[in-house]
Every structure is written in structure tokens, then in C-alpha cells.
Amino acid sequence: MAASAPNMNTSDKKMEVLIGKAGSMPPESDGPIFSLIQRFRVVVLTSPLWLAALMIGLRMYGGQRIHAVIDFLTGIAQ
């Protein structure tokens, strides 16, 4: 589609509009879980940061048992 905008026919224009919309918007999902994720997108995307902050706080202020659990969860099996 190397034609300029005035020389494009209607099917080329429709295709360009469809490609533009498909590239910028995520596909719609029917499930209730997906709609919940879309509604709270910012919270879902920042959840790893909140988890990291929680783990750092527990590591700093937790007792010996909390440290043992964190070490168990983050340890790499050899």
C-alpha cells in the first residue's frame, strides 16, 4: 500500500483503519476474569512491584520464622 492517501481506494482505507485499530487496542474478551483485569489494569500491572515491596518489608522486619519461609520460597533447588 504505497499509494498516497488521495489515490487510495475505499478498501485500502478500510484496511488501514482496521490495521490501525487492531494495532492499538487489545482484543475484547468475554470472560468475567478478563473484564476484571481490564477494569483494574493499573493494579494488575503494578502487582509485581507491590509484591516486591511486601517481601522486602517482611525481610527487614520479620522474625526468624518469616526469614526461613522467605529463604525457602526464594531458594533455588540444586
C-alpha positions as CSV (number, residue, x, y, z in Angstrom):
1,M,0.0,0.0,0.0
2,A,2.4,2.6,-1.2
3,A,-0.3,4.8,-2.7
4,S,-0.8,8.2,-1.3
5,A,-3.9,9.0,0.7
6,P,-5.9,10.7,-2.1
7,N,-5.1,7.9,-4.5
8,M,-6.2,5.1,-2.2
9,N,-9.4,3.3,-2.9
10,T,-12.0,2.6,-0.2
11,S,-10.9,-1.0,0.5
12,D,-7.3,0.3,1.2
13,K,-8.7,3.0,3.5
14,K,-10.8,0.4,5.4
15,M,-7.8,-1.9,5.7
16,E,-5.7,0.9,7.0
17,V,-8.3,1.8,9.6
18,L,-8.7,-1.9,10.6
19,I,-4.9,-2.3,10.9
20,G,-4.7,0.9,13.0
21,K,-7.4,-0.2,15.4
22,A,-6.1,-3.7,15.7
23,G,-2.6,-2.5,16.5
24,S,-3.6,-0.1,19.2
25,M,-6.5,-1.8,21.0
26,P,-6.3,-5.2,22.7
27,P,-8.8,-7.9,21.7
28,E,-12.0,-8.0,23.6
29,S,-12.6,-11.0,25.9
30,D,-15.9,-12.3,27.0
31,G,-14.9,-13.8,30.4
32,P,-15.6,-12.1,33.7
33,I,-12.0,-12.5,34.8
34,F,-10.7,-10.7,31.7
35,S,-13.1,-7.8,32.1
36,L,-12.0,-7.5,35.8
37,I,-8.3,-7.4,34.6
38,Q,-9.1,-4.8,32.0
39,R,-11.0,-2.7,34.6
40,F,-8.1,-2.8,37.1
41,R,-5.3,-2.8,34.6
42,V,-3.0,-0.4,36.6
43,V,-3.3,-2.5,39.7
44,V,-2.6,-5.7,37.8
45,L,0.5,-4.2,36.1
46,T,1.9,-2.9,39.3
47,S,1.3,-6.0,41.4
48,P,4.9,-7.3,41.0
49,L,6.2,-4.1,42.5
50,W,3.8,-4.4,45.4
51,L,4.8,-8.0,46.0
52,A,8.5,-7.0,45.9
53,A,7.8,-4.2,48.4
54,L,6.0,-6.6,50.7
55,M,8.8,-9.2,50.5
56,I,11.4,-6.5,51.3
57,G,9.3,-5.3,54.3
58,L,8.9,-8.8,55.6
59,R,12.6,-9.5,55.1
60,M,13.6,-6.3,57.0
61,Y,11.0,-6.5,59.9
62,G,10.1,-10.2,60.0
63,G,11.1,-12.6,62.7
64,Q,13.3,-15.8,62.3
65,R,10.3,-17.9,61.0
66,I,9.5,-15.3,58.4
67,H,13.1,-15.3,57.2
68,A,13.1,-19.1,57.0
69,V,9.9,-19.1,54.8
70,I,11.3,-16.4,52.5
71,D,14.5,-18.3,52.2
72,F,12.5,-21.4,51.3
73,L,10.4,-19.6,48.8
74,T,13.2,-17.8,47.0
75,G,15.8,-20.6,47.2
76,I,16.9,-22.3,44.1
77,A,16.8,-26.1,44.2
78,Q,20.2,-27.6,43.3
